[in-house]
Amino acid sequence: MSGDEARDALVGLSPPADLGDPESCRERWARARWSVLAEPGDGIAGLAIRHLGAFGALESALRHDEPPGVLELSVRDWRRACARWRPRQDDHSYALERARRVGVRLIVPGDAAWPERADDLGIHAPVALWTRGVTDSLAMPGAAVALVGARAATAYGVQVAGELAGDLSASGVTIVSGAAVGIDAAAHRACLAVDGRTVAVLAGGVDTAYPSGHAGLLTAVSSRGAVVSEVPCGTAPTKWRFLQRNRLIAALSDATVVIEAGWRSGSLNTAGHASALGRALGAVPGPVTSAASSGCHRILREYDGRCITSADDVREMLGWSNDSACAAESARDGHTDDATRVLDALSTRTPRDVVEIARRSGVASEEVSAWLGLLSLDGRAVSGERGWRRAGR
């Protein structure tokens, strides 16, 4: 596949400005094919793309029965992966044409619309995303919060989901959810009611509403935000893809709040991914007699989740309350102190080392270390193997 051929295949799927360089067109085309070949979160595909590039990995996967040495994989693991991928090697033409016909856009890492939060998934990150709507909303600055929960939601859960989504949206937070019946739909609708920005992450192709009764809802979501999926158009949602979809919901958000969930709810899967990614995690408590809230209580007890009773609790979990307090104190003092500068240089999701924090804050490295120690004592900063980040609470 030459660069010109790849560009021709992508016309209508990406803006012309993204199709100028032949080599980047080949990579983009290869990522589109990978989204057809590999299921979401396929770590071997991700590893191959990381080391060989999407096009080089594609050629190796379709032509060679032994893994390139740089991958450090066993022949058995590579051949098993190829056996998963190769039956789909001719399916891409249909997927690309269907996406083009319904106006779906393909975005890949490096695009202005690419959500960098997704890269935190490492080799399990999406190879590409298929989107409808205001695609740039995926990469817009500002906080994003996932509101998820049970399909069999109670009136209490629907009310809480609506109140949280509406209040947070009105303050500029992007609401991320899965467009399922119950809590997800309530969150999306409340966000739309206040003209907020929302993102719906699907387990199947974005060309087909699931459930079918949510076609109108997804059209409305695409008018204010984005409908997004890792799998190409024409792909049916399956139980496995719903579970993989949950990791993307968690990755696209700075915090995840579970509003209602049973003891074995899929929302706990989303909560687990959020916790593994170092994202802030909260849950709404319910009656102790309600099976619909038993999963939320489990998150509070076993996942160290934050108890959420209002949108203010979510904003505090995002660190907004700390920012407001620091700003007010600075205004009274007439200056911005070094502690505020160090705190502002921290990210809630990406660990940073002392040198990077010093560069961002303009505070000397030795003073940064001292301030980080103090900030950790009062719970506003936490350290890990990869560096420092702002605490979620």
MITI-122667 format. One record per residue (C-alpha): residue number from 1; x, y, z. Coordinates in Angstrom, 3 decimals, decimal comma, always signed. Layout:
BEGIN
[NUM; [X; Y; Z]]
...
This chain:
BEGIN
[1; [+0,000; +0,000; +0,000]]
[2; [+1,563; +3,277; -1,137]]
[3; [+0,986; +6,599; +0,562]]
[4; [-1,176; +7,807; -2,336]]
[5; [-3,317; +4,668; -2,201]]
[6; [-3,725; +5,057; +1,551]]
[7; [-4,770; +8,695; +1,128]]
[8; [-7,372; +7,723; -1,475]]
[9; [-8,759; +5,061; +0,873]]
[10; [-9,108; +7,627; +3,682]]
[11; [-10,818; +10,399; +1,745]]
[12; [-14,005; +11,340; +3,564]]
[13; [-12,845; +9,765; +6,840]]
[14; [-10,237; +12,358; +7,869]]
[15; [-9,927; +16,091; +7,151]]
[16; [-7,832; +16,889; +4,044]]
[17; [-5,291; +18,650; +6,290]]
[18; [-4,524; +15,298; +7,940]]
[19; [-3,936; +13,541; +4,601]]
[20; [-1,062; +15,598; +3,234]]
[21; [+1,918; +13,438; +4,161]]
[22; [+2,061; +10,033; +2,395]]
[23; [+3,830; +8,288; +5,272]]
[24; [+1,334; +9,528; +7,857]]
[25; [-1,474; +8,406; +5,529]]
[26; [-0,042; +4,883; +5,513]]
[27; [+0,100; +4,885; +9,314]]
[28; [-3,447; +6,215; +9,550]]
[29; [-4,715; +3,601; +7,089]]
[30; [-2,873; +0,867; +8,986]]
[31; [-4,470; +1,970; +12,265]]
[32; [-7,882; +1,841; +10,620]]
[33; [-7,128; -1,733; +9,561]]
[34; [-5,874; -2,613; +13,039]]
[35; [-9,193; -1,448; +14,504]]
[36; [-10,803; -4,108; +12,297]]
[37; [-8,253; -6,871; +12,935]]
[38; [-7,797; -6,620; +16,696]]
[39; [-10,334; -6,446; +19,492]]
[40; [-10,144; -3,373; +21,776]]
[41; [-7,322; -3,556; +24,289]]
[42; [-5,323; -6,255; +22,453]]
[43; [-1,959; -5,900; +24,194]]
[44; [+0,078; -7,786; +21,584]]
[45; [-1,267; -5,554; +18,813]]
[46; [-0,480; -2,513; +20,954]]
[47; [+3,032; -3,770; +21,646]]
[48; [+3,699; -4,402; +17,955]]
[49; [+2,427; -0,952; +16,969]]
[50; [+4,518; +0,715; +19,656]]
[51; [+7,757; -0,867; +18,416]]
[52; [+7,149; -1,243; +14,677]]
[53; [+4,668; +1,504; +13,854]]
[54; [+1,149; +0,668; +12,712]]
[55; [+2,106; -0,091; +9,104]]
[56; [+5,188; -2,158; +9,997]]
[57; [+3,228; -4,103; +12,603]]
[58; [+0,479; -4,765; +10,078]]
[59; [+2,889; -6,185; +7,524]]
[60; [+4,496; -8,431; +10,132]]
[61; [+1,128; -9,644; +11,409]]
[62; [-0,158; -10,582; +7,965]]
[63; [+3,051; -11,999; +6,475]]
[64; [+5,260; -13,523; +9,151]]
[65; [+4,678; -16,456; +11,485]]
[66; [+7,517; -15,488; +13,813]]
[67; [+7,556; -12,286; +15,869]]
[68; [+10,095; -9,541; +15,143]]
[69; [+12,893; -9,799; +17,690]]
[70; [+12,224; -6,342; +19,111]]
[71; [+8,888; -7,528; +20,499]]
[72; [+10,429; -10,184; +22,783]]
[73; [+7,391; -12,432; +22,342]]
[74; [+7,307; -16,199; +22,151]]
[75; [+6,522; -17,738; +18,773]]
[76; [+3,469; -19,370; +20,363]]
[77; [+2,003; -16,059; +21,584]]
[78; [+2,662; -14,359; +18,243]]
[79; [+1,078; -17,147; +16,222]]
[80; [-1,969; -17,216; +18,489]]
[81; [-2,370; -13,459; +18,000]]
[82; [-1,995; -13,780; +14,222]]
[83; [-4,619; -16,507; +14,256]]
[84; [-7,005; -13,999; +15,850]]
[85; [-6,224; -11,238; +13,378]]
[86; [-5,855; -12,883; +9,979]]
[87; [-9,454; -14,091; +9,491]]
[88; [-10,446; -10,386; +9,425]]
[89; [-7,772; -9,175; +7,037]]
[90; [-10,218; -8,571; +4,177]]
[91; [-12,956; -6,889; +6,237]]
[92; [-11,548; -3,358; +6,205]]
[93; [-12,951; -2,226; +2,849]]
[94; [-16,514; -2,725; +4,019]]
[95; [-15,831; -0,974; +7,338]]
[96; [-14,193; +2,052; +5,685]]
[97; [-16,929; +2,417; +3,081]]
[98; [-19,694; +2,140; +5,672]]
[99; [-18,030; +4,790; +7,854]]
[100; [-17,653; +7,101; +4,874]]
[101; [-21,291; +6,625; +3,880]]
[102; [-22,670; +7,679; +7,288]]
[103; [-20,229; +10,535; +7,883]]
[104; [-18,082; +8,951; +10,593]]
[105; [-14,629; +10,411; +11,250]]
[106; [-11,469; +8,447; +11,991]]
[107; [-9,019; +9,937; +14,491]]
[108; [-5,634; +8,542; +15,485]]
[109; [-2,894; +9,475; +17,969]]
[110; [-1,263; +12,744; +16,986]]
[111; [-4,470; +14,294; +15,621]]
[112; [-5,588; +17,533; +17,239]]
[113; [-8,833; +15,784; +18,215]]
[114; [-7,101; +12,787; +19,830]]
[115; [-7,851; +12,506; +23,588]]
[116; [-4,428; +12,220; +25,219]]
[117; [-5,997; +10,759; +28,355]]
[118; [-6,513; +7,537; +26,388]]
[119; [-2,737; +7,129; +26,029]]
[120; [-2,542; +6,337; +29,753]]
[121; [-3,779; +2,845; +28,844]]
[122; [-0,321; +2,064; +27,427]]
[123; [-0,193; -0,878; +25,037]]
[124; [-3,905; -1,404; +25,700]]
[125; [-4,799; +2,067; +24,408]]
[126; [-7,080; +2,391; +21,371]]
[127; [-5,267; +2,117; +18,051]]
[128; [-7,843; +4,507; +16,540]]
[129; [-11,244; +5,978; +17,346]]
[130; [-14,333; +6,217; +15,156]]
[131; [-16,440; +9,249; +15,998]]
[132; [-19,630; +11,138; +15,185]]
[133; [-20,397; +14,697; +16,172]]
[134; [-18,149; +17,416; +17,550]]
[135; [-15,038; +15,270; +17,450]]
[136; [-12,791; +18,033; +18,795]]
[137; [-14,700; +17,847; +22,093]]
[138; [-12,661; +14,742; +22,949]]
[139; [-9,509; +16,837; +23,267]]
[140; [-10,966; +20,063; +24,638]]
[141; [-9,318; +21,405; +27,800]]
[142; [-11,178; +21,145; +31,065]]
[143; [-12,305; +18,419; +33,408]]
[144; [-14,172; +15,302; +32,308]]
[145; [-16,161; +13,092; +34,679]]
[146; [-17,602; +9,643; +33,969]]
[147; [-21,063; +9,095; +35,433]]
[148; [-21,997; +5,424; +35,187]]
[149; [-24,339; +2,968; +36,798]]
[150; [-26,967; +0,298; +36,526]]
[151; [-29,254; -0,234; +33,567]]
[152; [-32,022; -1,296; +35,952]]
[153; [-31,836; +2,043; +37,725]]
[154; [-34,271; +3,094; +40,426]]
[155; [-36,057; +6,444; +40,482]]
[156; [-33,545; +7,517; +43,133]]
[157; [-30,588; +6,680; +40,895]]
[158; [-32,055; +8,448; +37,862]]
[159; [-32,732; +11,559; +39,953]]
[160; [-29,218; +11,649; +41,393]]
[161; [-27,662; +11,053; +37,968]]
[162; [-29,633; +13,940; +36,530]]
[163; [-28,750; +16,311; +39,346]]
[164; [-25,047; +15,503; +39,235]]
[165; [-24,786; +15,656; +35,441]]
[166; [-26,747; +18,889; +35,149]]
[167; [-24,844; +20,681; +37,907]]
[168; [-21,416; +19,538; +36,695]]
[169; [-22,203; +20,327; +33,056]]
[170; [-23,331; +23,823; +33,970]]
[171; [-19,917; +24,409; +35,550]]
[172; [-18,068; +23,327; +32,386]]
[173; [-17,385; +19,654; +33,099]]
[174; [-17,641; +17,197; +30,188]]
[175; [-19,835; +14,220; +31,109]]
[176; [-18,651; +10,828; +29,818]]
[177; [-20,894; +7,768; +29,877]]
[178; [-21,908; +4,706; +27,885]]
[179; [-25,350; +5,618; +26,478]]
[180; [-26,964; +2,559; +28,058]]
[181; [-30,461; +2,625; +29,522]]
[182; [-30,780; +3,720; +33,130]]
[183; [-28,065; +5,824; +34,743]]
[184; [-26,061; +6,445; +31,548]]
[185; [-29,038; +7,815; +29,631]]
[186; [-30,129; +9,984; +32,564]]
[187; [-26,651; +11,528; +32,760]]
[188; [-26,520; +12,269; +29,025]]
[189; [-30,018; +13,771; +28,974]]
[190; [-29,412; +16,027; +31,968]]
[191; [-26,192; +17,269; +30,396]]
[192; [-27,983; +18,066; +27,134]]
[193; [-30,768; +19,840; +29,028]]
[194; [-28,307; +22,488; +30,249]]
[195; [-26,484; +22,703; +26,886]]
[196; [-23,482; +20,908; +28,333]]
[197; [-20,852; +18,836; +26,540]]
[198; [-21,109; +15,061; +26,738]]
[199; [-19,334; +12,045; +25,253]]
[200; [-20,984; +8,660; +24,675]]
[201; [-18,623; +5,678; +24,406]]
[202; [-20,169; +2,713; +22,598]]
[203; [-19,322; -0,999; +22,607]]
[204; [-20,361; -1,373; +18,959]]
[205; [-20,006; +0,727; +15,842]]
[206; [-21,089; +4,369; +16,057]]
[207; [-23,283; +3,939; +12,982]]
[208; [-25,855; +1,878; +14,897]]
[209; [-27,654; +2,852; +18,104]]
[210; [-27,652; +0,297; +20,892]]
[211; [-30,221; -0,009; +22,272]]
[212; [-32,133; +1,016; +19,149]]
[213; [-34,430; +3,220; +21,212]]
[214; [-31,494; +5,528; +21,916]]
[215; [-31,021; +6,623; +18,309]]
[216; [-32,496; +10,034; +19,101]]
[217; [-30,388; +10,388; +22,238]]
[218; [-27,172; +9,623; +20,357]]
[219; [-28,089; +12,118; +17,651]]
[220; [-28,569; +14,740; +20,352]]
[221; [-25,260; +13,783; +21,994]]
[222; [-23,450; +14,178; +18,670]]
[223; [-24,844; +17,706; +18,337]]
[224; [-23,236; +18,806; +21,630]]
[225; [-20,334; +16,399; +21,975]]
[226; [-19,150; +13,132; +20,489]]
[227; [-20,257; +9,546; +20,031]]
[228; [-17,136; +7,395; +19,960]]
[229; [-16,059; +3,767; +19,617]]
[230; [-12,860; +1,789; +19,166]]
[231; [-14,512; -0,685; +16,828]]
[232; [-15,395; +0,183; +13,211]]
[233; [-18,850; +0,718; +11,758]]
[234; [-20,883; -2,443; +11,383]]
[235; [-19,439; -4,056; +14,528]]
[236; [-21,996; -5,516; +16,923]]
[237; [-21,747; -4,847; +20,672]]
[238; [-20,878; -7,944; +22,691]]
[239; [-20,359; -8,627; +26,379]]
[240; [-16,582; -8,611; +25,877]]
[241; [-16,679; -5,284; +24,057]]
[242; [-18,796; -3,722; +26,794]]
[243; [-16,139; -4,646; +29,345]]
[244; [-13,391; -3,226; +27,138]]
[245; [-15,505; -0,124; +26,501]]
[246; [-15,542; +0,475; +30,260]]
[247; [-11,764; +0,916; +30,393]]
[248; [-12,018; +3,659; +27,755]]
[249; [-14,751; +5,465; +29,694]]
[250; [-12,453; +5,500; +32,725]]
[251; [-9,436; +6,604; +30,683]]
[252; [-11,263; +9,518; +29,033]]
[253; [-12,251; +10,933; +32,432]]
[254; [-10,418; +12,648; +35,262]]
[255; [-12,801; +11,042; +37,743]]
[256; [-15,384; +8,248; +37,699]]
[257; [-18,548; +8,311; +39,806]]
[258; [-20,714; +5,199; +40,111]]
[259; [-24,272; +6,270; +40,909]]
[260; [-26,041; +2,931; +41,253]]
[261; [-24,631; -0,564; +40,839]]
[262; [-25,421; -4,079; +41,915]]
[263; [-22,901; -6,287; +43,673]]
[264; [-21,571; -7,701; +40,374]]
[265; [-22,420; -4,760; +38,131]]
[266; [-20,341; -3,913; +35,058]]
[267; [-19,926; -0,461; +36,592]]
[268; [-17,530; -2,033; +39,080]]
[269; [-15,418; -2,990; +36,080]]
[270; [-15,272; +0,699; +35,123]]
[271; [-14,403; +1,569; +38,725]]
[272; [-11,581; -0,968; +38,685]]
[273; [-10,105; +0,555; +35,548]]
[274; [-10,366; +4,053; +37,017]]
[275; [-8,571; +2,911; +40,147]]
[276; [-5,840; +1,151; +38,143]]
[277; [-5,287; +4,320; +36,088]]
[278; [-4,940; +6,456; +39,207]]
[279; [-8,126; +8,351; +38,427]]
[280; [-10,284; +9,782; +41,194]]
[281; [-13,101; +7,389; +42,079]]
[282; [-16,365; +8,018; +43,871]]
[283; [-19,694; +6,330; +44,504]]
[284; [-23,141; +7,540; +45,547]]
[285; [-24,438; +5,784; +48,665]]
[286; [-27,962; +4,396; +48,738]]
[287; [-30,253; +2,609; +51,170]]
[288; [-28,514; -0,327; +52,811]]
[289; [-31,564; -2,394; +51,927]]
[290; [-31,271; -1,620; +48,192]]
[291; [-29,578; -4,247; +46,012]]
[292; [-29,179; -1,506; +43,381]]
[293; [-26,708; +0,301; +45,653]]
[294; [-24,763; -2,693; +46,991]]
[295; [-22,051; -2,220; +44,367]]
[296; [-21,638; +1,440; +45,333]]
[297; [-21,202; +0,460; +48,968]]
[298; [-18,648; -2,109; +47,851]]
[299; [-16,680; +0,638; +46,041]]
[300; [-16,704; +2,777; +49,184]]
[301; [-15,508; -0,130; +51,291]]
[302; [-13,160; -2,108; +49,007]]
[303; [-11,984; +0,404; +46,373]]
[304; [-11,401; +3,332; +48,736]]
[305; [-13,927; +5,358; +46,746]]
[306; [-15,032; +8,825; +47,770]]
[307; [-18,577; +9,209; +49,104]]
[308; [-20,465; +11,426; +46,652]]
[309; [-23,647; +13,193; +47,761]]
[310; [-23,584; +16,267; +45,506]]
[311; [-21,815; +17,883; +42,568]]
[312; [-19,719; +19,826; +45,078]]
[313; [-18,272; +16,509; +46,276]]
[314; [-17,261; +15,703; +42,692]]
[315; [-15,675; +19,125; +42,212]]
[316; [-13,764; +18,646; +45,459]]
[317; [-12,622; +15,228; +44,203]]
[318; [-11,303; +16,974; +41,080]]
[319; [-9,369; +19,396; +43,263]]
[320; [-11,520; +22,395; +42,398]]
[321; [-12,195; +23,231; +46,022]]
[322; [-8,462; +23,312; +46,780]]
[323; [-7,888; +25,601; +43,808]]
[324; [-10,643; +27,947; +44,948]]
[325; [-9,287; +28,063; +48,482]]
[326; [-5,761; +28,756; +47,260]]
[327; [-6,993; +31,448; +44,900]]
[328; [-8,971; +33,147; +47,645]]
[329; [-6,023; +33,045; +50,022]]
[330; [-3,702; +34,421; +47,355]]
[331; [-6,136; +37,213; +46,582]]
[332; [-6,202; +38,215; +50,240]]
[333; [-2,416; +38,196; +50,398]]
[334; [-2,084; +40,090; +47,139]]
[335; [+0,286; +37,517; +45,591]]
[336; [+0,538; +33,916; +44,415]]
[337; [+2,601; +31,865; +46,874]]
[338; [+4,992; +29,083; +45,895]]
[339; [+2,732; +26,380; +47,292]]
[340; [-0,018; +27,412; +44,871]]
[341; [+2,427; +27,480; +41,981]]
[342; [+3,691; +23,970; +42,798]]
[343; [+0,121; +22,686; +43,220]]
[344; [-0,928; +24,198; +39,893]]
[345; [+2,027; +22,446; +38,215]]
[346; [+0,688; +19,034; +39,266]]
[347; [-1,727; +16,928; +37,240]]
[348; [-4,447; +14,772; +38,750]]
[349; [-3,732; +12,011; +36,222]]
[350; [-0,132; +12,259; +34,970]]
[351; [+2,719; +11,812; +37,480]]
[352; [+5,537; +14,380; +37,142]]
[353; [+9,040; +14,439; +38,567]]
[354; [+10,536; +17,297; +40,551]]
[355; [+12,437; +18,712; +37,557]]
[356; [+9,289; +18,896; +35,443]]
[357; [+7,304; +20,448; +38,304]]
[358; [+10,054; +23,047; +38,792]]
[359; [+9,972; +23,865; +35,083]]
[360; [+6,209; +24,311; +35,086]]
[361; [+5,996; +26,259; +38,350]]
[362; [+9,077; +28,467; +38,114]]
[363; [+10,106; +27,375; +41,614]]
[364; [+13,611; +26,045; +42,313]]
[365; [+13,880; +22,249; +42,442]]
[366; [+14,999; +22,103; +46,079]]
[367; [+12,097; +24,328; +47,092]]
[368; [+9,710; +22,198; +45,021]]
[369; [+10,765; +19,134; +47,029]]
[370; [+10,051; +20,939; +50,280]]
[371; [+6,636; +22,166; +49,119]]
[372; [+5,706; +18,708; +47,835]]
[373; [+6,424; +17,291; +51,271]]
[374; [+4,108; +19,829; +52,883]]
[375; [+1,411; +19,346; +50,251]]
[376; [+1,517; +15,585; +50,808]]
[377; [+1,046; +16,064; +54,550]]
[378; [-2,239; +17,898; +54,064]]
[379; [-3,396; +15,433; +51,396]]
[380; [-3,178; +17,679; +48,335]]
[381; [-0,309; +15,818; +46,609]]
[382; [+0,617; +12,157; +46,403]]
[383; [+3,789; +10,465; +45,224]]
[384; [+4,367; +7,191; +43,425]]
[385; [+7,049; +5,332; +41,505]]
[386; [+6,547; +7,572; +38,455]]
[387; [+6,457; +10,891; +40,289]]
[388; [+4,065; +13,312; +41,941]]
[389; [+0,457; +14,124; +41,071]]
[390; [-2,325; +16,193; +42,600]]
[391; [-4,585; +14,225; +44,926]]
[392; [-8,069; +13,548; +43,717]]
[393; [-9,689; +14,795; +46,878]]
